[in-house]
Amino acid sequence: MTPGMFAFLPLDRVIFGTPVATALQQEVQLRQAQRVFVVTGRTLNQKTDLICQATAGISAQVVGVFDACVEHTPRDTVIALAQALRGAKADLIVSIGGGTVIDTVKIALVCLAQNLDRIEQLDDWHMAVNPDGSLRVPVVSEPPCRQITVPTTLSGAEFSDLGGGTDTRTGVKHGFTGKYIGSASVILDPAMTLATPETLWLSTGVRALDHAIEAMCAVNAQPFTDALAVRAIGLLQTALRRYTVDPQDLQARMDAQMGAWLAATSIRRVHYGASHGLGHALGADSGVPHGITSCVLLPSVMRYNQSYCAKPLAEIAAAFGDASQPAADQLQALIAELKLPTRISQLSVSHDRLPIIAEKGLANPFVRANPRPISEAAHTLEILESAW
């Protein structure tokens, strides 16, 4: 028998189809929170009225707002948020935004749990590959409060206990995890995504497809996550195409959110591969957004893994709608149809950065868990050159 395990998150509920203001008011009352701290992005907070609308029913309990989250989650931003949360004595956090916002809160909760107040202290609390190739996962204490998340992208960060943060001293992104740093509840309101830029919405939709595809190809894939991944692929590709026809289609947005939810169920339940790992390296090194890294890397990683993943890739091809065409080709065609970049050369990345990114990627746990074994920089460079 093949051994395995599916660990359920301490996620109490997912609320969908209810306006966010109503859902948030119910959550705050249910949790008897008195000191609610809101974390979001500067654009959402300062250039739209969505934050005010969302928090209208809990304004009496809001004791602070932090909107300085920065893409790729640099450590200094995490420390700044942790200090703000301590100062406000927050008993509940409401995170409104994409993966950057939600991950910033996750790592800040690690800081609160372990009483960290300097960026270098985070060196001891991120996941890492040990010299023997095994994975180091520090055990984080329970933080003093939890977060309620209202996602505005399709990154799926709200459905995991994994947060990615960048050490700007080295340009390397690390993963942080802890049992209680993820969402206590998730509120899916497609109306909250209307201000999300088109490229961000569509590219994080490809990121969600990356979750589904790498889950099915994982060395420890399992039927539960496979079933959700297949349904996710169908929902996402249809919903993203519908979005391009009518960006105001709230049902299409909701379907995409549902697909992202199903796809993200595999996060930290199975081992993702080189698309995620090299995406972390490319993003941290060259400032490429997560969704875009999936657009330019995933098809090449699928082709690299073809001989090791023939069966799941055949299932993925069928889920895309044409079992006779390679899954990677169908995905790349979809990305092009969405008018997103399909090659690294289309980005502001110099070709001479590829060997450096290849070296950085080799230290990433996802790269080392790729179904086709990767043990040297020549392997990661092969993928990067193919994606160039």
Secondary structure by P-SEA (a helix, b strand, c coil): cccbbbbbcccccccccccaaaaaaaaaaaacccbbbbbbccccccccaaaaaaacccccccccccccccccccaaaaaaaaaaaaaacccbbbbcccaaaaaaaaaaaaaaaacccccccccccbbbbccccbbbbbbbccccbbbbbbcccccccccccbbbbbcccccbbbbbbcccccccbbbbbccccccccaaaaaaaaaaaaaaaaaaaacccccaaaaaaaaaaaaaaaaaaaaaaacccaaaaaaaaaaaaaaaacccccccccaaaaaaaaaaaaccccaaaaaaacaaaaaaaaccccaaaaaaaaaaaccccccaaaaaaaaaaaaccccccccccccccaaaaaaaaaaacccccccccccccaaaaaaaaaaac
